[in-house]
Each structure stands twice: as structure tokens, then as C-alpha cells.
Amino acid sequence: MNLRRIRVGQGISQEKLAADAGVDRAYLGGLERQTENPTVDLLDKVAGALSVSVDEFFVVPGPDDEPPKPLRSGRRKD
């Protein structure tokens, strides 16, 4: 699933996307790692928050497409 690729490509943090889609951030991380099984309704909410169609999540990346680079964390280290 291309959720992480789309999110990072738009420069959106997991926290912001989770808030915009009305889901827990940890659950969203599980979706990105493909360890969670979302409902169609949930995929629709996330797609709406990203302003993409649900089918964008399932486009197979090309052989020359690099994985998305991590976004710089906004968290402080104590």
C-alpha cells in the first residue's frame, strides 16, 4: 500500500494525518507498515484527508521509484 509514500510526498506527519482522518496515530503507523487490516470506510477517510482517491493506495510503484525518505521529526529529544 502506498499510504506512506503519499503522506511523505505531501509533507504531512503521521500525527496530522491521523488527526485529519480521525484515527489513532499508532493505528495509522500500522497501516503504513501493513500490519493492520483497515475497513473500506477507514481507507476512504484517510484518502479524503490526503485528497486522493482510495485506488491511489494500491498503485504498484515502478522499479525506479525510491522509497520515501523519512520526514524530519518534530519531536524534541530530552
Secondary structure, DSSP 8 states (H G I E B T S, - for coil): --HHHHHHHTT--HHHHHHHHTS-HHHHHHHHHT-S---HHHHHHHHHHHTS-GGGGG----TT--------------
